Structures are given as structure tokens and as C-alpha cells.
């Protein structure tokens, strides 16, 4: 096969929709890595487990920061009384907990190992009926359960 034809074939395959799709990680797949975390946290599976959870948290924080910037841009226009009230009440929380909109607040002193252990323990418990099939949903639910944000009483 000529090099030009081989290159063209590879380029077409790389640009096909199937090649560009992101495969979703299932809860079972994450559990298959995280089951090794407690015995060998520095091994390949333990590292995968930690990096997945860390990436989830980093993504939530980055998304919340972007949402915060977008909300701030909206406030630059003339704001109503209720919009101003919401901004002034959320302001301090957004500075302390950049994942406030994601509905979990880790704060500064929470070590990643503590968060990972909570997720690993959740993965190790028998899955109740209707447990999330995707790893991201299970990690999110675990973070919301163990690290809820403080809410003001209305």
C-alpha cells in the first residue's frame, strides 16, 4: 500500500464519529480499578482510581468557576433586587468553595486520600437497586453526600 493511501485511510478513520466519541466509564469499571487502591495505592489500578476522582473534582471546580464568571457577567448589566441579594449571599461561599454550584464543598483542608477512600468504600458496598451505572454519577453522589455545602436557612 502506498504511503499516501495509508495516510489518507488513517486520517479518515481518525475523523470518523466513532473515533471521536468519548467512552463513558461505568461504575463497575471504576470499581475494578479502585478495588486495588487500599492495598496498592501507587500501583497502576490505584493510581487510575485516584486520578479519575481527582479529574472529576478538578472538572467540577473548573466548571463552577466558569459558571461564576458567566453569572458575574450577567450581573454587570442592570440587576434586580433579587439578583443583587443572591450575589451578595453567594459571594463568600464561592470564594471558599469553588464547587458550590456542583453542590459539594471540599474546602481547602480536605486531603484527596480522604475523598478517594469515601468513593472506594461506596464502590465496595453492594449496589442498591437503581445505583448509578456511570462512574461519574456515583462519584458525584458520594461527594454530595459526604461534603455537602452549607445552606442558609431561608
Secondary structure, DSSP 8 states (H G I E B T S, - for coil): --HHHHHHHHHHHHHSHHHH-----BHHHHHHHHTTTTT-TTSHHHHHHHHHHHHHHHHHHHHHHHHHHHHHHHHHS---HHHHHHHHHHHHHHHH-TTGGGT----SS--HHHHHHHHHHHHHS---TT--SBHHHHHHHHHHHHS-------
